[in-house]
Amino acid sequence: MTNGQDTQPALLERLRQGCDHLAWDEFFQRYWRALYGTARRRGCSDHTAEEIVQDVMLAVFESQDVFHYDPSRGRFRDWLATLVRNKVAEHRRKPAQRVRAAGGDETQGPIIETESDEALPDEIWETAFEEALLVALLDVVRREFNPRTFQAFELSAIQGMSGADVARLTGQTRNAVYLARRKVTQRLEQLGASYRQRGELPQHLRQAMQSQPEPSVERSLTTRIAQSHGGC
């Protein structure tokens, strides 16, 4: 995927103003899934992953370095990756957390979360980041096409249904289903989905969608973040 989806200087400048809620909403929508996914892949519970996202957002909100970001120093997403790893490490160093025992009662005890060893830390972040970008691109494209066209694409490319089954469910011809899939795929590729050469875009879209948290997580985080800097 291209680097065009990285944070632009204009967004950082808007964030620097502090009270530009639209900019903060944009920043949150752009990055929360990657932050949350990275924390979960590193072994954090759902609750701790939410805390990690909140901590990172607060750190960005309070940071001076980010608002003087120099592209020659490297990618902003790499700076953000370091930040989320540090926040996960901080949570692991906490001597005690309230944990829920098997019987459902809250007890005092050490944090019981171990880091996943499925991939190296930078690979964990890159995977979460790419999946989050794919979901964001899919949201953009969904708004650009009429519902029937996007439904045909979603059923065939993401859910893996046959053209005949999709045609029967949507009331379209098989050729219309094929054209819908091709048009939406081409648009995703234009926006930055870089899997066209090996025809892997549907596979990566399925993986990205399967990895996304429940809608309740976004609602919870939205409330947390709003409360964190809502009084600026």
N, C-alpha and C positions, 0 to 999 in steps of 0.2 A: 504494500500500500504506500502511496506517495506521502511525502512529508508535508504536503499542502494542508493536511488536516491538523498540523501542529498549531499551537497557540500563535496568533498573530500579534505583532506589536501593538496594534490598535486596541485589541482586547486587554492587553496588559496595562495600557495607558488608562483605559476606562476603569479597570480594577483599582488602579492607583488612587482614583478619586474617592474610593471608599464606599460612598453611598449610592453608587450606580447599581441599583438592584437588578436591572436588566442584564448588566455585564456579569454580575455574580450568578444570576440564574443561568446565563449562557455558559459560564465557566463550570458550574456545577453539572449541568446537563452533559457537557462535553467530557468530563473526566470522572464522575462518580462511579460509573460502572467499572472502569479500569482499576480505580483505587480499591473498590469493594472486592472485585474479582481477584486482585493480587493478594489481599489480606486473606481471603478464603483459601486460595491455593497454597498459601504459606501456613495453613493449618489453623487459622483463627476461626472461632465460632461465628455464627451470624451476628450475635450481639457485639462481640469484639470488633468484627469487621466494620460494623456501623460506627463504632467509636473511632476506629482508625480513619475512616472517611472524614468524620467530623474534625478530628485532630489535624489532619492534613489540610483541610479547608481553612481552619483557624490559623494554621501556620502560614499558609499562603496569604491570608488576609493581613496577618501581622508582619510579614516579611518585607524587608526593604530591598533585599537582593533581587527578588523576582521582578520588581518594578524598574530595575536598572539592568535588566537582562541583556547580555551581549551575545548575539548569535555566534560570534567567533569562539566563545567558550564552550560551545557544544549545543545540543538540542535541549529545549525546555523540557521535553518529555523525559530526558535522562535525569535532569535535576529533580523532577517530580518523582521519578522512580527511586532515587536516593532518599527522598523525603519519606515516602511511604515505607521503605525498608526500615528506616530509622524509627518510625513510629511503631511499627510492629515489634521491633527490638525493645523499645521502651516498655511496651505492654508486657513483654515476656519477663522483664526484670522486676515487675511489680511483685513484692513479697507475698501479697495475699489478695485474693479476689473473692467476691461472694459468688459461690457456685451452687448449682442446684443438685442436691443429692438424688439418688435413685428414687427415693420415696416421694420426691416433689418438694421437700423442705429446703430452704436456703440455709447454707452452713458456711462457716469461714474455712477457707482452705487455700492452698497454693493454686496458682493458675494451672489448669490442666489442658494445655494446648501445646502440641508439638509441631514443629515446622515440617511441612511436606517435603520429601526429597525426590519428588517426581521430576523436577527440572532445576537448573541453576537459577538463582534469584533474578538475573537479568532476563532469562528466558521466560520465567513466570510473568514478569511485568510485560514483556513484549507480547506474549500470548493474550493476556488480559486486555492490553491496550488495543491490539488489532481487533479482538472480538468486539470491544466497546465501539470502535470506529465503524465496524461493519453494521452494528445495530443502529448507530446514528445515521449512517448512509441509508439504511433501509427505511428509517422513519422519514427522511427527506424525500425519497423516491415514492413512498406510499402517498404522500400528499400531492405529488405531481401527476399521478395517473388516476384514471377513473377507477372506482371500486371493483368493477368486474374484471378489468385488465389486471389489476394488482392481485386480485383473488386467484385468477388463473395462474399467475406467476407463483404465488405463494404455495398453492396446492401442488403444483407440478415440480417446482425447483426446490422448495424448502421441505415440504412434506413428502415429496417423492412419489406422488400419485401418478398413475399413467395418464397419458393425454386423453384416452377414451373415458376414463373415470372422471377426470376434471371436466371434460366437455359435457358429460351427462349431468354432473352436479350443478354446473354453472349455466347450462342451457346454451352453450356456445359450440361452434364447430371445432373439430380437432385442429384445423388449420388456424383458427382464431386463438386457440390456446397456445399453439406453437409460436405464433407471432407475438402474443402477449409476453411469453417467457423471454423471447429474444429481445424485445424492446426494453423490458425492465432490466434485464441483464446488461445490455449495452449501456443503459443509463448509469447503472451502478459502476460499471467499469470507467465511464467518463468521469465520475465523481471521485474515483480513486481506489476502487477495489482492484487489486493488482494480481488476480489469479487467472486472468484470461488465457495465458499461454498454455496452461495445462488443463484448462477446463475445470478447475477446482472450486470455482466460486460457489456453486450450490452446496458442496460439502462443507465449506467454511461457514457459509451462512447457517446451515443446520447446526453446526457445532456452536456457533456464536449464540444462536437463539436458545439452544438447550442449556447454555451456561449462565443465562441471565437470571438474576434474582427475581423473586416474586414482586408484583407491584406494591405490596405492602411495605417492602424495604425502601422503595423510593419515597413513598408517602412519609414513612418514619424519618428518613434522612432529610427530606425537605423541611419538615417541622424542626428538626434539630438545628439545621443550618440557619434557618430563619431566626430562631431564638438566639443563636450564637452571635450574630452580628446585625440583628434587626434594629438595634437601637443606636446605630452609628450616627 
